[in-house]
Amino acid sequence: MRLAKLVIVVGLFWGGPTPSVLASPQNLACEASGGVVDASGAVLPGATVALLPSGPVAVTGPDGTFCLREIPAGEHVATVSLDASTPAG
């Protein structure tokens, strides 16, 4: 597992999902978003970002960014994991 630095930009974080009549994972606003980079600053696509103990999970895109939706109320610990065979961006 490669070590990664997690950068989270929190927006609209109020402890619950964004209300919507047509709420689906694709149209809910990000409650926490950011990017994952390695120690040299290279982006890490394909990294898994999870909020523990029971929060959502996201996988970083080609630019190393992620979006977490429907975060339950409470305290969470953010974790990042990346398969060592995944190439850095």
FENSUL-V907589 format. One record per run of one state. SS is the DSSP state (H for helix, E for strand, C for the rest). FROM is the first residue (numbers start at 1). TO is the last residue. If there is no record, write none. Layout:
SS;FROM;TO, SS;FROM;TO
This chain:
C;1;4, E;5;10, C;11;31, E;32;37, C;38;42, E;43;43, C;44;47, E;48;52, C;53;56, E;57;59, C;60;64, E;65;68, C;69;76, E;77;81, C;82;89
